[in-house]
Amino acid sequence: MIQKLKGEKQMIKRLLMPMLLVGIIFAMTSMAFGQAAQETCGISVPLGSTPRTTATGHTEPIAAGAGVLAAAGGGDVRVTCTNTLGSSPGVVVLTLAVGAPITDTASTALTPVPSAAAAIRLTNFAGDFNAGNVGISAVNNTSGTIVIGLGTPLTTSTVSPSSGVVFTATTTSSFDIQGVLVSVNGKTGVLIASLSSSGGVNISGTNGTVQVVDSILPGLVDPVIAAGSIPAGVLGLPGNGGLTTGAAVLNSAGSAVGGKNNFTIKITENSVDTFRSAGQFNGGGAGVFPNSSAASSVQVLVQLANIPAGLSISGCAAAMTNVNFPGSTVGTLAPGTPTVSQGNFTAASPTLIVTFATPVDLVDQDTLWISCSAVGLGTAVTPLPSTAITAQATLAPDNTALCFLGAPSATSGNSACTGLTTGNIPRYQVNLQPTTALPVVVFPPSQTTMLLTFASVGGLYDTGIAVANTSTDPFTPAGGGAAPINGTITFYMYKIDGTSKVYTTTTGSPGSGLATGGVLNSGSTYLVNLSSLLTAAAYPAPFNGYIFITANFTNAHGAGTVYLTTTGDAALSSPLLVLPPVSTAQVRPTIDVGAGLGQ
């Protein structure tokens, strides 16, 4: 009902607007007919232009000066008019165009901020201007314009003045327009505001436009997975002592490979003042809606994808560093107190939001470190899928620039958003970074890679190979054992002459122990002579060299024996060396055969 009443009120305002403007212009022309314009007006920015805004921001203040905090609810655009002879130009309509959609209002009843000091407002009257003869007629949110009437009675959204301002000779008069917030989503470069007049006054050629934003920049540098080292300050936080760099790595049974059961994402602000607490955005509490630190700081939303149901990703926390925090060394924690909305990610709840509870350093570039210290199987079903879990980030809270009759619209809108969930200040357009999502948990293929360091076929010798699928064991997954899994076997055969051949088991493959499709079932063993594999692979004997054997299942083991074909006596026998999992997340290490492979 409240939203409906607001919508009806805005509809009435839109219907009255043309009537009001016609009334102002009629009064203006009737009173100023035949008079030469003696008044010249222009615009300036007393606080200075806003140095930078976020390229996806929907509530960015204009003309807010270097601190961007000087004016509650936004910056300050000054309209200055000078008069040479003294006269009344009649009713005048001035229009300020800010070059972007305006996302707040001049009505304190509808403004998405609870304080009158944060709405679009006219202040600092000087000379012949006063609070009784300069008023706002309309704010067109879509076109980014503010229509101002000069005259009495005071211009409002329903009242047109009938008498013009009487200007004193050689007097300079001025007033300020404050509290304007704009959406710069989709824009780059600078933002220019301009002033125009519908009669009675001239607009200065040199002061008719002014730069109100110096630079429109992306809010975030593309997130990356932590590499190299993690700062001591981050490692020193509770639960972070065991953090390592790189993605977490789980095998198909859910066990961490090489103890790599954690990940850390680095998210760096693209500008030194992107990250802000609630009190550092738009003038602090006067420009915040709802007025709550937890909900009203700049936020960073982290979204994971492809989380298997039941997989456990926990121990998640945030810390922040910068390289120039006073009196610190690189990696010392910086101010801002980043806090997370939840300590874990799940398939049902794959997003985490970081807020800043205390003031952030606005002089140096800050980096968020978002760590999840415990990644494990949880209640997920094995074998785990091979698709990596990925992460992307965006500034938040997210919504559209404008709303239509109080309801958010993804495609259009012509009114300021005023609802509790739509009118947040700040708010941003969703822009998930990086474009190609960042792998944070990887699952190496469900396989075992083994190495037979020497094999021979020729003359009186052949090599017997045995591969056992031991993913069926007496311990069971619940007891810490393997998860049963079936799969084929691939042989990568390398001769001493530098040639090679690859063969994967299939229906009709030589040897014994395989099921349909060349699959070795859990609990079974495959026995085959290398000479038979050479024939199946069309790879002529003789063969002397080494063989990589990849089983498309976990927990494979085996042995290779070079034997005399005449007697069956073994000439050389050795177990197949089981290699560490081969994955892009963990480069295969140099192998010291003499030291063994931990079998």
PLY file of the C-alpha trace (Angstrom):
ply
format ascii 1.0
element vertex 599
property float x
property float y
property float z
element edge 598
property int vertex1
property int vertex2
end_header
0.00 0.00 0.00
2.84 2.40 0.88
4.58 1.70 -2.42
1.28 2.21 -4.27
0.73 5.59 -2.60
4.28 6.62 -3.46
3.74 5.51 -7.04
0.51 7.50 -7.30
2.18 10.55 -5.83
5.00 10.34 -8.37
2.46 9.88 -11.19
0.59 13.05 -10.09
3.87 14.94 -10.04
4.62 13.85 -13.61
1.17 15.01 -14.73
1.59 18.37 -13.03
5.07 18.98 -14.40
4.08 20.16 -17.89
1.38 22.41 -16.39
3.88 23.94 -13.98
6.51 24.59 -16.64
3.91 26.17 -18.92
2.86 28.40 -16.05
6.43 29.47 -15.31
7.23 30.22 -18.94
3.96 32.14 -19.42
4.66 34.28 -16.39
8.25 34.72 -17.51
7.33 35.90 -21.00
4.53 38.17 -19.83
6.75 39.97 -17.36
9.98 40.09 -19.34
8.59 40.91 -22.79
10.59 43.64 -24.43
13.29 43.71 -21.75
16.94 43.13 -22.65
18.60 40.58 -20.36
20.83 42.39 -17.88
21.59 39.35 -15.75
24.38 36.87 -16.60
24.55 33.54 -14.76
27.07 30.73 -14.62
28.00 27.71 -12.50
31.03 26.69 -10.46
32.04 24.04 -7.91
33.04 25.65 -4.59
34.36 22.40 -3.12
36.00 21.33 -6.38
35.01 18.50 -8.68
34.78 14.95 -7.38
38.22 13.46 -8.13
36.90 10.03 -9.08
33.78 7.92 -9.05
33.23 4.19 -9.39
32.30 3.16 -12.92
29.46 0.92 -11.71
28.22 3.34 -9.03
24.59 4.41 -8.96
24.82 6.95 -6.11
28.01 8.88 -6.79
28.25 12.47 -5.47
29.19 15.22 -7.93
31.27 18.35 -7.19
32.19 16.98 -3.77
35.83 18.10 -3.67
38.98 16.15 -2.86
37.62 14.69 0.37
34.25 13.67 -1.10
33.03 14.00 2.48
32.70 17.75 2.88
28.98 17.97 2.12
26.43 15.65 3.65
24.45 13.97 0.93
26.65 15.05 -1.97
28.64 17.96 -3.38
28.00 21.58 -4.22
27.24 23.28 -7.56
27.00 27.07 -7.24
24.84 29.24 -9.52
26.16 32.84 -9.64
24.37 35.71 -11.38
25.68 39.25 -11.87
23.69 42.37 -12.77
25.04 45.53 -14.39
22.15 48.03 -14.32
19.63 46.67 -11.88
16.34 45.30 -13.19
13.76 42.56 -12.95
14.10 40.09 -15.82
10.78 38.55 -14.88
10.24 34.93 -13.94
13.26 32.86 -14.99
13.59 29.10 -15.43
17.11 27.69 -15.02
17.92 24.07 -15.86
20.99 22.32 -14.50
21.93 19.22 -16.55
24.46 17.04 -14.72
25.29 14.65 -17.58
24.04 11.44 -15.93
20.84 10.03 -14.39
20.08 11.60 -11.01
19.37 8.90 -8.43
18.00 10.85 -5.45
15.19 13.39 -5.04
14.44 16.88 -3.78
11.54 15.63 -1.68
12.44 14.67 1.88
9.27 12.60 1.99
10.48 10.40 -0.86
14.23 10.71 -0.68
16.12 7.46 -0.12
17.92 9.13 2.79
16.27 9.91 6.12
17.76 13.36 6.57
16.62 16.58 4.91
20.28 17.56 4.87
20.92 14.79 2.34
18.20 15.48 -0.23
18.74 17.65 -3.32
18.40 21.14 -1.86
19.12 24.84 -2.41
21.33 26.53 0.18
23.79 29.37 0.81
21.65 32.17 -0.67
23.52 35.43 -1.23
22.81 38.85 -2.74
19.29 39.15 -4.13
18.58 35.42 -3.90
16.87 34.01 -0.83
14.86 31.02 0.32
11.67 32.77 -0.76
12.47 33.44 -4.41
14.55 30.43 -5.60
12.90 27.01 -5.63
13.10 23.59 -7.29
10.29 22.90 -9.72
11.28 19.40 -10.83
13.98 16.78 -10.86
14.01 14.61 -13.98
15.89 11.53 -12.83
16.20 9.90 -16.24
17.55 12.93 -18.13
19.60 14.13 -15.16
18.18 17.65 -14.99
17.03 19.96 -12.20
14.55 22.72 -13.08
14.75 25.84 -10.87
12.36 28.78 -10.86
13.51 32.33 -9.95
10.66 34.48 -8.65
7.83 34.73 -6.14
5.80 33.06 -4.82
8.41 30.34 -4.26
8.63 27.75 -7.02
7.65 24.22 -6.00
6.46 21.14 -7.85
2.91 22.56 -7.73
3.44 26.33 -7.59
4.57 28.67 -10.39
5.96 32.12 -9.50
4.18 35.16 -10.89
6.76 37.87 -10.15
10.45 37.93 -11.02
13.41 38.66 -8.76
14.31 42.33 -8.51
18.06 42.60 -8.89
20.13 45.40 -7.42
22.53 47.16 -9.77
26.14 45.88 -9.77
25.17 43.07 -7.39
26.37 39.50 -7.50
23.84 36.95 -6.28
24.27 33.21 -5.83
22.83 30.01 -4.42
24.12 26.45 -4.14
22.60 23.19 -5.36
23.65 20.40 -3.01
22.99 16.71 -2.53
22.93 15.55 -6.16
23.76 11.84 -6.59
24.20 10.31 -10.03
24.62 6.96 -11.75
27.81 6.77 -13.82
27.32 3.14 -14.79
28.50 2.67 -18.37
30.34 5.99 -18.46
34.05 6.74 -18.71
36.26 9.80 -18.59
34.87 12.98 -16.98
31.39 14.29 -16.17
30.34 17.80 -17.23
27.36 19.78 -15.88
25.75 22.64 -17.81
23.34 25.47 -17.07
20.67 26.79 -19.44
17.99 29.49 -19.18
14.49 29.65 -20.58
14.42 33.46 -20.53
15.28 36.69 -18.82
18.98 36.02 -18.16
22.09 35.25 -20.17
24.25 32.20 -19.52
27.96 32.91 -19.41
29.84 31.40 -22.31
32.81 30.46 -20.11
30.89 29.55 -16.96
27.91 27.82 -18.51
29.55 24.43 -18.02
31.74 22.97 -15.28
33.46 19.64 -14.70
31.84 17.90 -11.74
33.69 14.53 -11.87
37.33 14.22 -12.94
37.56 10.47 -13.53
35.21 7.49 -13.75
37.13 4.32 -12.91
36.46 0.61 -12.28
35.97 -0.10 -8.61
38.04 -3.27 -8.33
41.17 -4.77 -9.78
40.39 -8.28 -11.04
40.55 -10.69 -8.07
43.36 -13.27 -8.06
44.20 -16.35 -6.02
46.93 -15.59 -3.49
50.37 -16.60 -4.75
53.91 -16.19 -3.51
53.25 -15.47 0.16
50.48 -14.40 2.50
51.11 -11.36 4.76
52.00 -12.08 8.35
49.07 -9.98 9.55
46.62 -12.20 7.66
48.30 -15.41 8.86
48.16 -14.10 12.42
44.37 -13.99 12.55
42.60 -16.83 14.42
42.30 -19.92 12.25
44.57 -18.58 9.50
47.86 -20.03 10.67
47.78 -22.91 8.18
46.90 -20.87 5.09
48.88 -21.62 1.94
48.86 -20.03 -1.50
47.15 -21.39 -4.58
43.80 -23.10 -5.01
42.59 -25.84 -2.68
43.07 -29.30 -4.23
40.79 -32.24 -3.43
40.87 -35.65 -5.03
37.69 -37.38 -6.13
37.35 -38.97 -2.70
37.39 -35.54 -1.03
40.85 -35.74 0.51
43.14 -32.73 0.31
46.06 -33.32 -2.04
49.36 -32.37 -0.45
47.48 -30.93 2.53
46.11 -28.15 0.28
42.70 -27.73 1.93
42.38 -23.93 1.87
42.41 -20.92 -0.44
42.84 -17.15 -0.21
41.46 -14.60 -2.69
43.07 -11.17 -3.10
40.70 -8.34 -4.03
42.36 -4.93 -4.45
40.50 -1.65 -4.79
41.23 0.08 -8.10
41.32 3.53 -6.46
42.63 4.53 -3.07
39.16 5.45 -1.82
36.86 2.77 -3.29
36.51 0.90 0.01
34.63 2.99 2.61
32.78 2.52 5.84
29.25 3.90 6.18
30.57 7.09 7.77
32.90 7.70 4.82
30.36 7.55 2.03
28.22 10.47 0.94
28.73 12.56 4.03
28.34 9.88 6.66
25.12 9.19 8.54
23.22 12.07 6.92
23.61 10.48 3.51
22.99 6.85 4.35
19.83 4.81 3.92
19.16 2.71 5.82
21.33 4.41 8.45
23.27 1.35 9.55
26.99 0.64 9.38
26.48 -3.03 8.55
24.19 -2.29 5.63
25.54 1.03 4.40
29.27 0.71 3.90
30.70 -0.06 0.51
30.48 -3.84 0.29
32.36 -6.51 -1.62
30.32 -9.54 -2.67
32.18 -12.79 -3.39
30.25 -15.44 -5.32
31.34 -19.05 -5.77
30.03 -21.35 -8.50
29.97 -25.14 -9.01
29.97 -26.07 -5.31
28.98 -29.76 -5.02
26.05 -30.28 -2.66
27.33 -31.07 0.81
30.94 -29.99 0.20
32.31 -28.11 3.20
34.00 -24.72 2.68
34.38 -23.11 6.08
36.62 -20.97 8.25
36.06 -18.00 5.93
37.24 -14.58 7.13
38.46 -11.27 5.73
41.48 -9.10 6.47
42.88 -5.99 4.81
46.37 -4.67 4.18
48.06 -1.78 2.44
51.70 -1.02 1.86
51.77 2.47 3.32
49.71 2.25 6.48
51.47 4.69 8.88
54.27 3.12 10.86
53.79 -0.31 9.32
55.66 -2.64 7.06
54.26 -4.36 4.01
51.52 -6.77 5.02
50.53 -5.15 8.32
46.77 -5.08 8.74
45.16 -1.81 7.67
42.17 -0.08 9.29
38.62 -0.78 8.15
37.70 -3.91 10.15
36.33 -5.96 7.24
33.72 -8.44 8.44
32.04 -11.30 6.56
28.35 -12.06 6.37
28.97 -15.77 6.90
31.89 -18.01 7.73
31.24 -20.60 5.05
30.11 -21.23 1.49
27.60 -23.91 0.53
25.82 -24.93 -2.66
22.65 -23.35 -1.22
24.43 -20.21 0.03
27.29 -19.50 -2.40
27.80 -15.78 -1.66
29.68 -13.95 1.05
29.50 -10.18 1.67
32.31 -8.13 3.20
31.44 -4.87 4.97
33.72 -2.29 6.59
32.80 -1.61 10.20
35.31 1.18 10.90
36.86 3.98 8.80
39.09 2.80 5.95
42.37 4.41 4.90
41.45 6.68 1.96
45.03 7.63 1.11
46.58 4.27 0.21
45.40 1.41 -1.97
43.99 -1.46 0.09
43.81 -5.20 -0.57
41.19 -7.53 0.87
42.35 -11.05 1.72
39.37 -13.41 1.87
40.45 -16.80 3.18
38.60 -20.06 3.72
40.83 -22.22 5.91
39.02 -25.58 5.72
37.81 -27.19 2.49
36.70 -30.81 2.83
34.31 -33.50 1.70
31.59 -32.77 4.25
28.50 -34.70 3.24
29.17 -34.52 -0.51
28.74 -37.68 -2.58
31.88 -39.24 -4.00
33.45 -39.38 -6.43
33.51 -35.58 -6.58
32.99 -33.95 -9.99
35.98 -32.68 -11.93
34.57 -29.16 -12.51
36.50 -26.59 -10.47
34.79 -24.32 -7.93
35.27 -20.76 -9.13
34.98 -17.28 -7.62
34.00 -13.82 -8.84
33.51 -10.55 -6.98
31.55 -7.33 -7.39
30.96 -4.16 -5.41
27.70 -4.18 -3.46
24.93 -3.62 -2.49
23.61 -4.13 -6.00
20.50 -2.75 -7.68
19.44 -0.57 -10.59
20.02 3.16 -10.99
16.33 4.09 -11.18
13.03 2.43 -10.38
9.62 2.60 -12.03
6.83 3.57 -9.64
8.83 2.24 -6.73
9.58 -1.16 -8.28
13.06 -2.03 -9.54
13.39 -2.65 -13.24
16.33 -4.25 -14.98
15.59 -2.49 -18.26
14.00 0.86 -17.53
12.97 3.30 -14.83
12.27 6.97 -14.38
12.08 7.58 -10.65
14.53 7.52 -7.78
14.58 4.21 -5.91
13.11 4.80 -2.46
12.45 1.33 -1.04
14.36 -0.24 1.81
15.86 -2.82 -0.53
16.09 -0.69 -3.68
17.21 2.71 -2.42
20.47 1.74 -0.73
23.23 4.34 -0.66
25.73 3.31 -1.84
24.63 0.82 -4.49
26.25 -0.55 -7.64
25.54 -2.31 -10.88
26.49 -5.99 -10.77
29.88 -6.44 -12.46
31.32 -9.84 -11.63
35.12 -9.93 -11.88
37.17 -11.47 -13.36
35.18 -12.14 -16.51
36.59 -15.67 -16.59
35.86 -16.95 -13.09
38.81 -17.70 -10.82
39.35 -21.39 -9.81
39.59 -21.60 -6.00
39.00 -25.33 -5.45
40.19 -27.78 -8.10
39.55 -31.48 -8.42
42.29 -33.33 -10.30
40.90 -35.96 -12.63
39.77 -39.08 -10.76
42.84 -41.07 -11.65
46.10 -42.54 -10.51
49.29 -41.99 -12.47
51.99 -44.66 -12.23
55.41 -45.11 -13.79
57.12 -48.31 -14.95
60.70 -47.12 -15.24
61.85 -49.95 -17.56
60.06 -52.45 -19.75
61.32 -54.70 -22.55
59.90 -56.80 -25.40
62.17 -58.59 -27.85
64.34 -61.64 -28.26
63.67 -63.92 -25.31
62.07 -61.21 -23.13
58.61 -59.84 -22.50
57.18 -57.70 -19.70
54.15 -58.67 -17.66
52.12 -55.81 -16.20
49.59 -56.02 -13.37
47.30 -53.10 -12.38
45.03 -53.46 -9.35
42.00 -51.25 -8.65
42.21 -51.10 -4.85
39.47 -48.50 -4.38
37.58 -51.32 -2.67
39.29 -51.81 0.67
38.40 -53.06 4.16
38.13 -49.54 5.60
35.16 -48.09 3.60
34.79 -44.33 2.97
33.09 -43.82 6.35
36.13 -45.31 8.04
38.62 -43.24 6.09
39.05 -45.68 3.23
38.66 -45.20 -0.51
35.45 -44.56 -2.42
34.93 -47.43 -4.91
35.28 -46.23 -8.51
35.68 -48.01 -11.86
37.61 -46.84 -14.90
39.74 -47.53 -17.93
43.55 -47.60 -18.10
45.80 -45.68 -20.48
49.38 -46.70 -21.32
51.85 -44.04 -22.54
54.74 -46.05 -24.02
58.10 -44.38 -24.73
60.91 -46.22 -26.60
64.57 -45.37 -26.22
64.58 -44.16 -29.86
62.30 -41.24 -28.85
59.11 -42.59 -30.42
55.94 -43.09 -28.38
52.46 -44.56 -28.53
49.29 -44.24 -26.43
46.79 -47.03 -25.83
43.60 -46.99 -23.74
41.79 -50.13 -22.76
38.47 -50.80 -24.47
36.18 -53.68 -25.32
38.35 -56.49 -26.76
41.59 -55.28 -25.18
44.14 -58.06 -24.55
44.80 -59.49 -21.12
42.41 -60.49 -18.37
40.40 -58.81 -15.62
38.65 -56.08 -17.64
34.89 -55.62 -17.79
32.84 -54.38 -20.76
34.27 -51.23 -22.32
37.78 -51.94 -21.11
36.84 -50.89 -17.58
38.67 -52.27 -14.56
36.10 -52.56 -11.80
36.88 -51.66 -8.21
38.40 -54.70 -6.50
39.68 -56.26 -9.75
43.17 -56.66 -11.24
44.22 -56.31 -14.90
46.96 -58.67 -16.16
48.54 -58.17 -19.59
51.77 -58.74 -21.47
53.41 -55.66 -22.98
53.84 -57.54 -26.26
50.04 -57.85 -26.49
49.60 -54.15 -25.81
52.10 -53.33 -28.56
50.09 -55.42 -31.03
46.80 -53.79 -29.96
48.37 -50.35 -30.31
49.99 -51.16 -33.68
53.34 -50.31 -32.14
55.94 -52.80 -33.47
58.43 -54.60 -31.25
61.11 -54.56 -30.12
60.48 -52.26 -27.17
62.91 -50.99 -24.60
61.91 -47.93 -22.61
59.52 -46.64 -19.94
55.73 -46.50 -19.56
53.39 -44.05 -17.81
50.18 -45.82 -16.80
47.13 -43.68 -15.96
44.22 -45.44 -14.32
40.93 -43.56 -14.59
40.18 -44.31 -10.94
41.83 -43.64 -7.60
44.00 -45.95 -5.53
45.54 -47.93 -8.40
48.66 -49.97 -7.70
50.64 -52.48 -9.71
53.87 -54.10 -10.74
55.90 -54.83 -13.85
58.09 -57.88 -14.42
60.56 -58.46 -17.25
60.72 -62.24 -17.73
62.20 -64.94 -19.99
59.55 -66.17 -22.36
61.17 -69.62 -22.54
61.06 -70.41 -18.83
58.91 -67.68 -17.27
61.70 -66.79 -14.91
61.75 -63.17 -13.77
64.73 -61.16 -14.94
63.67 -57.84 -13.39
60.65 -57.02 -11.28
59.55 -53.74 -9.73
56.38 -52.14 -8.39
54.76 -49.41 -10.43
55.78 -46.09 -8.94
52.65 -44.10 -7.94
53.17 -40.44 -8.80
51.64 -37.47 -7.01
48.39 -36.30 -8.66
49.10 -34.44 -11.87
47.19 -31.14 -11.95
47.57 -27.60 -13.23
47.11 -26.53 -9.63
50.23 -28.40 -8.54
53.17 -28.86 -10.89
54.62 -32.36 -10.94
57.72 -32.35 -8.71
61.15 -33.63 -9.62
61.30 -37.30 -8.57
64.15 -38.72 -6.58
63.72 -42.43 -7.29
66.31 -43.33 -4.76
64.34 -41.63 -2.03
61.12 -43.43 -2.95
57.68 -41.97 -3.56
56.06 -42.52 -0.24
54.39 -45.77 -1.24
0 1
1 2
2 3
3 4
4 5
5 6
6 7
7 8
8 9
9 10
10 11
11 12
12 13
13 14
14 15
15 16
16 17
17 18
18 19
19 20
20 21
21 22
22 23
23 24
24 25
25 26
26 27
27 28
28 29
29 30
30 31
31 32
32 33
33 34
34 35
35 36
36 37
37 38
38 39
39 40
40 41
41 42
42 43
43 44
44 45
45 46
46 47
47 48
48 49
49 50
50 51
51 52
52 53
53 54
54 55
55 56
56 57
57 58
58 59
59 60
60 61
61 62
62 63
63 64
64 65
65 66
66 67
67 68
68 69
69 70
70 71
71 72
72 73
73 74
74 75
75 76
76 77
77 78
78 79
79 80
80 81
81 82
82 83
83 84
84 85
85 86
86 87
87 88
88 89
89 90
90 91
91 92
92 93
93 94
94 95
95 96
96 97
97 98
98 99
99 100
100 101
101 102
102 103
103 104
104 105
105 106
106 107
107 108
108 109
109 110
110 111
111 112
112 113
113 114
114 115
115 116
116 117
117 118
118 119
119 120
120 121
121 122
122 123
123 124
124 125
125 126
126 127
127 128
128 129
129 130
130 131
131 132
132 133
133 134
134 135
135 136
136 137
137 138
138 139
139 140
140 141
141 142
142 143
143 144
144 145
145 146
146 147
147 148
148 149
149 150
150 151
151 152
152 153
153 154
154 155
155 156
156 157
157 158
158 159
159 160
160 161
161 162
162 163
163 164
164 165
165 166
166 167
167 168
168 169
169 170
170 171
171 172
172 173
173 174
174 175
175 176
176 177
177 178
178 179
179 180
180 181
181 182
182 183
183 184
184 185
185 186
186 187
187 188
188 189
189 190
190 191
191 192
192 193
193 194
194 195
195 196
196 197
197 198
198 199
199 200
200 201
201 202
202 203
203 204
204 205
205 206
206 207
207 208
208 209
209 210
210 211
211 212
212 213
213 214
214 215
215 216
216 217
217 218
218 219
219 220
220 221
221 222
222 223
223 224
224 225
225 226
226 227
227 228
228 229
229 230
230 231
231 232
232 233
233 234
234 235
235 236
236 237
237 238
238 239
239 240
240 241
241 242
242 243
243 244
244 245
245 246
246 247
247 248
248 249
249 250
250 251
251 252
252 253
253 254
254 255
255 256
256 257
257 258
258 259
259 260
260 261
261 262
262 263
263 264
264 265
265 266
266 267
267 268
268 269
269 270
270 271
271 272
272 273
273 274
274 275
275 276
276 277
277 278
278 279
279 280
280 281
281 282
282 283
283 284
284 285
285 286
286 287
287 288
288 289
289 290
290 291
291 292
292 293
293 294
294 295
295 296
296 297
297 298
298 299
299 300
300 301
301 302
302 303
303 304
304 305
305 306
306 307
307 308
308 309
309 310
310 311
311 312
312 313
313 314
314 315
315 316
316 317
317 318
318 319
319 320
320 321
321 322
322 323
323 324
324 325
325 326
326 327
327 328
328 329
329 330
330 331
331 332
332 333
333 334
334 335
335 336
336 337
337 338
338 339
339 340
340 341
341 342
342 343
343 344
344 345
345 346
346 347
347 348
348 349
349 350
350 351
351 352
352 353
353 354
354 355
355 356
356 357
357 358
358 359
359 360
360 361
361 362
362 363
363 364
364 365
365 366
366 367
367 368
368 369
369 370
370 371
371 372
372 373
373 374
374 375
375 376
376 377
377 378
378 379
379 380
380 381
381 382
382 383
383 384
384 385
385 386
386 387
387 388
388 389
389 390
390 391
391 392
392 393
393 394
394 395
395 396
396 397
397 398
398 399
399 400
400 401
401 402
402 403
403 404
404 405
405 406
406 407
407 408
408 409
409 410
410 411
411 412
412 413
413 414
414 415
415 416
416 417
417 418
418 419
419 420
420 421
421 422
422 423
423 424
424 425
425 426
426 427
427 428
428 429
429 430
430 431
431 432
432 433
433 434
434 435
435 436
436 437
437 438
438 439
439 440
440 441
441 442
442 443
443 444
444 445
445 446
446 447
447 448
448 449
449 450
450 451
451 452
452 453
453 454
454 455
455 456
456 457
457 458
458 459
459 460
460 461
461 462
462 463
463 464
464 465
465 466
466 467
467 468
468 469
469 470
470 471
471 472
472 473
473 474
474 475
475 476
476 477
477 478
478 479
479 480
480 481
481 482
482 483
483 484
484 485
485 486
486 487
487 488
488 489
489 490
490 491
491 492
492 493
493 494
494 495
495 496
496 497
497 498
498 499
499 500
500 501
501 502
502 503
503 504
504 505
505 506
506 507
507 508
508 509
509 510
510 511
511 512
512 513
513 514
514 515
515 516
516 517
517 518
518 519
519 520
520 521
521 522
522 523
523 524
524 525
525 526
526 527
527 528
528 529
529 530
530 531
531 532
532 533
533 534
534 535
535 536
536 537
537 538
538 539
539 540
540 541
541 542
542 543
543 544
544 545
545 546
546 547
547 548
548 549
549 550
550 551
551 552
552 553
553 554
554 555
555 556
556 557
557 558
558 559
559 560
560 561
561 562
562 563
563 564
564 565
565 566
566 567
567 568
568 569
569 570
570 571
571 572
572 573
573 574
574 575
575 576
576 577
577 578
578 579
579 580
580 581
581 582
582 583
583 584
584 585
585 586
586 587
587 588
588 589
589 590
590 591
591 592
592 593
593 594
594 595
595 596
596 597
597 598
